[in-house]
Amino acid sequence: MTAAPEPAGGGALPAGGAMRVMGAETEYGIHAPSAPGANATMMSARVVQAYAQVTRQRAAGGAETRWDYTDEEPLHDARGWTLERGAAHPSQLTDQPPVLDAEAVALAYGREELELDGEDESGSLLMNMVLGNGARLYVDHAHPEYSSPEVTNPRDAVVWDAAGDLVALAAVRRLAADPELPPVNLYKNNTDNKSVSYGSHENYLMPRPVPFGDIVRGLTPFFVTRQIMCGAGRVGLGQDSSTPGYQISQRADFFEAEVGLETTIRRPIINTRDEPHATADKYRRLHVIIGDANLSQASNYLKFGTTAMVLSLIEAGLAPKVEVHEPVAALQAISHDTTLTATLRLLDGRRVTALDLQWMYHEAAAKLAQDTGVGDAVDGDGHTHDVLDRWAATLTQLDSDRKSAAASVEWLAKLSLLEGYRDRDNLAWDDARLGLVDLQWADIRPEKGLYYRFLARDRMQRIVDDSRIATAVTEPPPDTRAFFRGRCISTFGKDVVGASWDSVIFDVPGYGRLQRVPTREPLRGTRALTGGLFARHRTAGPFLAELLGQNTAPPRA
């Protein structure tokens, strides 16, 4: 394989505010009501397969592009070591493709034969796709996962994360239209309420020189309390929901450690996976596993925006100097306290509420933004000022006007719905009907999902409009390398044999070898820098020749 030059360009984002390279990963809950014994991994493969069929109707050739695992390094730890493969939990080995053959799928559905439209050369069901919007859709163990393309600001993070819900919905619709297969329902939530949790992760790029210890100290109190703005709400307390009640976070009860490499066992508040998917000596990718899967646009926006600003505080050495006593216990205590009045013990002896801690971070972030100029409403970056205003408004409403806060804070919106059922039918928190309402809230089908009913009735706040989200299903973000990746897939899909966050691999007639184009700089390959290159070429050969700096047709093998 030959390495081609990286696409031109590069640059830097404003420091001190809410802008940075970021993205989301969502594992959807999956259920086939008419096939209760079906294997979840195999059902998830059918979801990916179904979207491959949808995609071929829109962009010929792009659906079959496989993931390039060459640069995956999931066992590197930010604390300075690499975990031995033999000591790793199987769920940590994300640097190898999942394997699921057609015979196993047929057995899972109780059929001797199963026609697989779009199966690969080995007859295996498609389990991994790179999409024309720069995202990845794949099977992550027992769940279909959508990993959004890289963006540079919290508003776009909301847009391309919500686009993943439309991708999932399109797959559900495609499966429902096939009478030979059981319909599949997908849920944007984080637990089956039977002791199993699945993730919704965030990723933020940071400068490599920032000491990891500073990241841990600066982020832990913020993550322990961030849920009061960004929690999705959950019926039941404890991992198996055996204790009646309602709590703020879907994920809090599943965390058992303060710092660690794992993501599915012994889950830590701060994850140490050191896999930058970028120039390794320049960048660190902070992999955040503690967030809930948000349908609420406002909750999602604050999740990304406030976290980006806290990272700016840490990089500037200005994060609040607070340490929470027993952070894991505090995380769960806050989740279980919907009154927001419980106090946390700090190591310096003070006792504060979650609201108090969030105000500390807001005040520090506002001062940094003012000092650097990025938070100016007129001359700033266009995002930081808005995040600061919404952050302050949400904290104020949570303290004194919870009815207004329910229009943006997801756990409060869901709680208002559940309390309505409880009052009307005199239901206790352990009534199974409330658990079903909780589940139906997260159904991604607009005609079924209770969140979407709230949205249609203007009971949930919009950050972006539906048309922009719909466009993001097929269009990549314009200002990161995702533009180059996505355009390669949608324009030259039949000639792209592999792709990842930091590479695109071409197999073009006339070249003797595969051509691997590295994309390690996240702010290269943007529309401004490479849009003209795509406009000039409709076939991969001349495109690659210009990219390689050649003025002639590709060489013959």
N, C-alpha and C positions, 0 to 999 in steps of 0.2 A: 504494500500500500504506500502511495506517495503522499506526502504532506504538502498541501497547497498553502500559499500565504493566507494569513487571516484577513478578513474584510477590513477595509480602511476605516480610519476614524478613531474615535475615542473622545474622552472628555471627563468632566467632573460635574457632580451635582452640588447645589448650594449646601454648605455645611451649617449645622446648628438648628435645623428645622425638621420638617416631616418628610422631606424628599430623600429617598435612597432606593437602590435596587431591591425589590421585594417580590414575593409571590406566595401563593397558597397551595395547599394540598388537601383534598377532601376525599375521605373514604366514605362511601355511601352505605348505609344499612340496606340489606337486600332480603327480600322475602318473596316466595312463590306460593300464594295461598292454595293453589290447586295441586301443588306438589310438595307437601310438607317434609318429605324425606329427601328432597333434592340436595345435592352437595353444593354449598355456598360458593366454593371456588369455581366450580363448573358453571353455576349460574352466572357468576361474574364474568367468566369468559364469554358466555352468550351475550352479555351486555356489550362488551367490546366488539364482538363479532357483528352484532346488530348495528352498531354505529359505523363500522367499516362499510356495511352495505348502504347506509344512509349517505356516507361521505362520497362513495363512488358515483352517486347520482348527482353530486354537486361539483366535484373536482376529480376528474379522471386520473387514476393512478396514485393518488396521494395516500390512500388508506393503508397500503401495504408496507409503508416505510417502517422498518424495525428500529428498536432502541439500540444504541451503541453503548455497550457496557465497558468500553476500554478504560475510561478514566474513573470508574466508580471505585471508591475507597471507603466503605462504610464502617470499617473497624479502626480507623484512625481516631484517636482521642485528643481533644483540645488540651488536655492536661499534660501531654507530652509523650504518649506511648501508643502502641498499636495492639489491640486485643488479638490473641491467637485465635485462629479460625476454629480450632477444636474446642475452645472455651466459649465461643459465641452461641447465643440462642439462634436457632434457624431463622427466626424473623429478622435478624440483623444482617443476614447475607443477601443484601439487595443488589449485589454486584453480579448476580447470575440470573439468567432469564428463567421464569417459571416454565414448567413442562407439563402439558396436559394433552394426551392424545385423543383422537376421535373415538376410539373404542371405549375409553373410560367415560367420556361424555355421554355416549349412547347408553352405557350401563346405568349411569346416574339418573337418566330419564326413563329407564325401564324399556328401552327400545333396542332392538337388535341392529338397526341401521339408522343412521342419521346423516342426512345430506348437509354438508357444511359449505355454504357459499363462501368463497374467499379463503379457503384453508390454504396454508402454506405448502411448500413443496414436499414436506415430510408427512402431510396429512394431519398436522396438528391444528387445533383450533387457535385462531388469532387471539393473543393475550396482551398485546402491546402495540400501541399506535402513537405516531407523532402526527399532530393535527396541523391543518393549514393556518390556524391562529397562533401557532407556536407552542401549544400546550402538549401535554402527554396524557393519554388515556390508557390505563393498563389494569391488570389484575394484581392487587396487593394482598396476597394470601387469600382471605375469604371475602374480599370486597372489591368492587370496581372503584378505582381511584382516578380522579381528575387532578392533574398538577398544572396549575395555571402558568402561562408564560410570564417571564420577568417584566415588571413594570417599574416605574420610577416614583410613584406617588400613591397615597392611600385611596384616592378616588378611582384611579385605574385598577387598583387591587380589587376594589368592590366590583367593578365592571367585569373583569375577566374571571373572577371567582364565580359571579352570577352566571356568566356564560357557560360555565361548567354544569350548572343546573339544567340549562337548556340542552346541552350535549347529552346529559343523562336522560332527560325527558325524551329526546328524539330516539334514543335506544329503547326506552320503555315502550314508546309508541310502535316502533318497528317490531318488537317482539309480540306485542298485543295483536298485531295484524297477521301473525303467522299462526294458523289454526293447528299446526303440528307441534307447537311448543307451548309450554305452560306460561301464562303471563307472569311478569316479574314486576314487583313494586320496589322502588328505591326511596330511601328516606335520608334527608340531610340532618342527621343526628349523631350521637356519639355512644349510645349504649342500647342493648336489647332489653335492659332492666332485668336481666337474668345472670348478672355478674360478668358479662362480656362488654368491653369497651373498644371502640375503634376511633381512629384519630382524625383530627383536622389540624394540620400543621401550618406554620408560617415560616417563611425564610427571609432573612434580612442580610444584606451584604455589609460587612464592616471592614475597616482597615486591619490588616494582620497585626501591626505593632501594638494594638490595644491589648493590655494584659488580660488574660482570661479571668483572673481573680477579680479584676475590677468589674468585669461583666457580671460575674456571679453576685458580687456585693450590691451592684447598682440595680440589677434586675429582680432579685428575689423578692424584696418587699413590694415592688410594683406588680409582679405577677401574682403574688398572694392576694392582692386587693383589686386587680384589674377586672375581675369577674363581675363586680357590682355594676359595671357599664356594659360588659360584653358577654355575660353568661346567657345561655339559651334556655335555662330553666329545666327542671326535671321533677317528675313525680317519684317519690320514694327516696329514702336515705340508706346509705350503705351501698356497697358494690352490687349486691343482689336485690336492692330496693326492699329489703325485708322489714325495715322500720318505716311506718307510715309517716308521711309528711311531704313537703315540697321544698326544693332547694334551688339555689341560684344557678349553679353550674352543672352541666352534664358530666364533666370530667373530674371534678375535684376529688371525689371519693376513690378514684383509681390511682392516685399518686401516693408513692411510698418512700421517696427519697428526695433529698435536696439537690444533688448533683449526680449525674451518671450518663452512661452511654446508651442504655437501653431505651426502647420506645414502646414495647408491648408487655414487658415484665419489669417489676421494680421501677415503675415510671418516675423519673426525676422532674422536679420543677425546672431545673436548668439542664438541658441536654448537651452533651459534650461531643457529639459527632463532629469531626473535623474533615469535612468533605466539601471543599469550597466551590466546585463546579466552575472554577475561574482560575486566574493566574494565582497559583498557590502561595507564593511568597509576598503577594500584594494584598490578597483578600482573605477574609474569614467569612464563611456563611454560617450565621447563627440559625440553628434549626430549633424552632420553638414548637413544643408538642403539647403545651398546657392549655391552649385555647379551645373553646367550644366551636362547633359548626354553626355559623350564624346564617339564618335566612334574612333577618333584619338588616337592611342596608346600613342603617345608622350605627347599630352595634358593630357591624363588620368594619365600617369606616373608622370608628374610634379605636377598634382593636389594632388596626394597622397604623393609623396616624399617631396615636399616643405612644405606641411602642417604638416607632421610628424616632420620635422626639426624645424619648428616654435614652435611646442608644446614642443620640447626639449629645445628651448630657454626659453620658459615660465617656464618650470619646473626648469631651472637653475637660474631663475631670471634675465635673460639677454636679454629679448626681447627689441627691440628699444623703447625708451620713446617718442612715438609720439601719438597724438590724433587728429582725423579728425573732423572738424566742420561739423555737420549734416551728419552723415555717410550714411543715407539712400539716401539723395539727391545726395551725392557724388558718391555712388554706381551707381546710374542711369545716372549721368552725364558722368562717365567714360564709361559706356556701350554705350552711344550714340555718343562717340567721337572716331571714328575709326582712326583718325590721331594720337592719343595718345599724343596730345600736350596740352590738357586742364590741368589747374592747380587746385589743391585742397587746400583749406585753412585749416591749422592746428591751433589748439587752442593756440599755442605759437606765432601765427602771420605769420609764414612762409607760402609760397605757393610753392607746389611741384607737379610734375606730378606723374602719376601712376608708370611710370618707375623708378622715383627717389625713391619712397617708396619701391618698390620691391628690388632695389639695397641695400637699408638700411638693409632689412631683410636678403638678401643674404650675405652681409658682416658680419653681426652678426653671422649667421649660420656657415659661413666658419671659423670664429675665434673659435667658440665653438668646431667645429669638429676638428680643429687643436689642440686646447688645450687638448681635451680628447683623441685624437689619433684615433677616429672612422672614420675620413675622410681621413686617409692615403691611398694612392692608392695601397700600397702593403700589409700593415699590418692591414688595417681598416676592417670594417664589410662587404665590398664588394658592398655596395649600396650607402652609403653617398657620397663618392667621385664622383660617377657617377651622382647623383642628383645635386650636386653642379656644376659640369661641364656643365650639360645640362641646368640648371637654368641660369647660366651666359651666355652661348651661345645664349639661346633664348632671353634674355633681350637685348643682343648686336644686334642680328638680327632684333628685333622689332624696335630698334632705327635707324639702318643704312642699313639693307638689308632685307626688308620685303619680297622680292621674295623668298629668301632662307627660311625665317621663315614660309612661307606658307606650306612647306613640313611637318611641325610638329604642327603648331598652327592651330586648326580646324577652328576658325572663319575667319582667313585669307584665308585658302584653299577654304572655301565656298564662300567667297567674290570674289576671283579670278574667280570662276566658274560663279557667277552671273554677274560680270562685263563683262565677255565674251558674255553672252546673251544680256546684255544691249547695248553693243557696236555693236553687229551684227544686232540686230533687233530694235535698237533705243527705248529701253523700259524705261519707267519711273519707279521709285521704287514702285508706287502703281499699277503697272500692275499685274493682277492676275497670269500671267504665272510665275512670279518670286516667288510668294508664293508657287506654285506647285513645282518648282525646289527646294526650301527650304525643302519642305516636302519629296520629293523624295530622297534628300540627306540622310535622316534618315531611309529610308526603309531598314529593316534588311535582305531582300532577296538579295543576291549578284548579281543576274541577273537584279535587278531593282534599287537597291540603288546606288546613284551617288557617295557616299563615296567609295564604293567598286570598282567602276570604277577607281577612283583616286588611290586606293591602288594597283589594278592590274597593273596600268601603272607606278608604282613607283613614283607617285606624292605625296604620303603620306609616312611618315617614319614609319618603323616597329621597335618595341621594342622587341617583341617576335615573334616566328614563328608560323605558322598555326597548325603544328603538336602538339605543346605544348598546345595550346588552346584546340584543339580537345580532347587531353588526359584529360584535366581538366574538361570536361563535365561529366565524370564518375569517375574520381579519385579525392580524397580529398587532400588538402594540407598536407604534411607529418609532419609539425612541429608545429601544434596546436591541440587542442581538436577536431577540425573538422575531423581529421583522425579517431578518435574513433567513432564519430557520423556517419560519412559516411560509415565506414566499418561495423558498426552494421546494417545499413540499407541494404547495398548490400549483406551482408553475412547471416544475420539472419532476413531479412525483415518480414517474416511471423510471427515471434515471437516478433516483436517490435510494440507496439500499440501506442506509442507516443514518441515524441522527441522535443527538443527545443535547444536553444543555451547552456543551462546549465543543460540538463538532457536527459537521454534515458530511456524509460520505457518498460520493458519486460513483456510479459505474456507467461510463459513457463509451459507446462504440468508438473505436479509434485510439483509445488510450489503452496501453498495455496493462495497467494496474488500476485498482481502485484509487480514487483521489479523495483524500480526507482533508476537508477544510476546517481548521481549528477556529473556534469562536470563544476564546478564553476571556476576552475583554467584554464585559457586559454592555458597555456603551458604544461598542463598534457594531457595524452591520445594521445601522438604523436606516429608516426610510430616507432621511436627508442625505445619508452617505452612500447608500446602495440602491436607492429607488431607480435612479437613472440606468444602472446596470441591468436591472430586471426589465425596464421599459425597452431597452435596446435589443433584448434577446428573448425569443420565444422557444428556443431549443437549447438543450444543456451544453452541447459541444462548444458553440461560440461563446456562450456565457462563461463556461469554465476556462476557455482559452483567454478571454479578457481578464478574468480573475487571476489567472496564472501569469499575466503579463505578456502573453503571446499575441502576436499580430497576425497569425496565420491559423489555418484550420488545425485541429488537434492532430498530433503525430499518430502515425499508423503503428499498430502493435508489431 
